Amino acid sequence: MIQISDNTQQIQPSKIRKMFNKALEYDHVISFTLGEPDFTASSNVVEAGCRAIREGKTKYSENAGLLALRQAIAAYLHRTEGLSYDPASQIVVTPGAMGALFLALKVLLNPGDEVIVNEPCWTNYVQQIRMCGGVPVSVKTNAQRGFDLDVSAIAEAVTDKTKAIILNSPCNPTGAVASTETLLQLAELAQKQDLVILADEVYKHILFDGRTYTSFAALPGMKERTLVIDSLSKTYAMTGWRIGYAAGPENVIRNMVKLQENVSACAATPCQVAAIEALEGPQDHLKYMVDQYRLRRDYVMRRISEIPGLSCHAPAGTFYAFIDISQLGMPCEEFAMKLLEERQVVVVPGTAFGEFGEGYIRLSYATSMQCLEQGLQELEEFVRSHKTEGDPA
C-alpha cells in the first residue's frame, strides 16, 4: 500500500467545500457557501480572453507572467494605492491569489517557523502554512471590537520562531476592515520584531459606507517587509480565470518565480491577456457590482435583525455576513447541517474558519436578491422552529 506523507496527512479538507459537496445531494438548494460573485466578468474582459484564444495567444508566458500584465499590475497598484513596483523584478503573476500565497509561504518558511493568523480567518491560510512546514498560530478577534485586529494579543503571540503575520483586510469571513490606527500599531510591531507581513488584499475594492482602503505596504517603512497578495477573482468576477499576483521585495519575488517554474510554469496565457483588459479597461462593472453587494448587505442585515436569536455585526467590506447563532444553543456545524437537511439552505459553519468561529455561520451574499429573499425566509422559519420552548417568539 502506498504510504502518504506525514505532512499531507496533517492537511484537512475545507468545511466550506464539505457543505458545498453535501448540498449536491439535493435537487433544489439555495446556496450561500462559496465566496464567488454571481456576476460574470465584464463583456470587454470576456472578449479580450476569447480574442487571445482566436489569435493563438495560448503559448507559455514567462514564469513570472506576461510582462505586459506585470506592467498593468504595477500601474494599477500605483494608481489605486500609490505604490511603485518594478514590473520586471518585483511582481509575479500566479494561478490565483492562492498560488501567490503558497509560493510566498514556501519561499519564507523553514520547518517550525510560525505564522500568526487572526481568527476567524480564511481556512486555507492554516492549511497552506502547514503544507509549507510552518506552524500556524491563531489570535482571536471578536465582535465586541468589530472583529478588528488586537495588536496587543498579536504581540503576545510572537516568539523567536515567528516569521510572518497574515493580514486579511477586508476580512473573510467577518467583513471587518482594519482601522488605520490598528495598521499603524501592527507596522510598529512588525518593525520591532522583524516580521514579514503577507497582506491579502483580494477584497480591497468591496467596501461600504464611504470606507477607503489603506495598503499595508504604503505605510512608512513597510514596503520592504510586506508582500502584497491580490487577485482578479473578486474584484473583476474572474474566479475561474485563476489570475492572481504578488508584489514585493525583489529577492522574495525572484524566488517565488523560481518555484513557480517547477509547479505550474505560468498562469494561463489567454487569462493573463484578459486580465490586462480588466485592469486597464473601464471600471464601471466593478462599481456596479459593489453597489449591488451594498444593497444585498443592507437587506441581509435587516432580515437578520428580524430573526429572534440571531445577530450580526455589519460587514464593512466583502460579501459575507458572519452571523452569531450562539443564543440558539446549537453547535454551528449541527446548525448548518440541519438547515441544509430540513430547509435545503446551505451556509458555512463558523468553525470552518477556526475554533473561534464556534457560535457563528457565514452567509455569502454574492448571490441574487431572489435567492437571499427565499433563503433568509427559510432561515427564519428554521430558527423559529428550533427555538426552545418558552423562548420569546
Beta strands, then each sheet from edge to edge (+ up, - down):
strand 1: 30-31
strand 2: 91-94
strand 3: 114-119
strand 4: 135-140
strand 5: 162-168
strand 6: 196-200
strand 7: 226-231
strand 8: 244-247
strand 9: 311-312
strand 10: 320-324
strand 11: 345-346
strand 12: 348-349
strand 13: 360-364
sheet 1: 1+ 11+
sheet 2: 2+ 8- 7+ 6+ 5+ 3+ 4+
sheet 3: 9+ 10- 13+ 12-
end
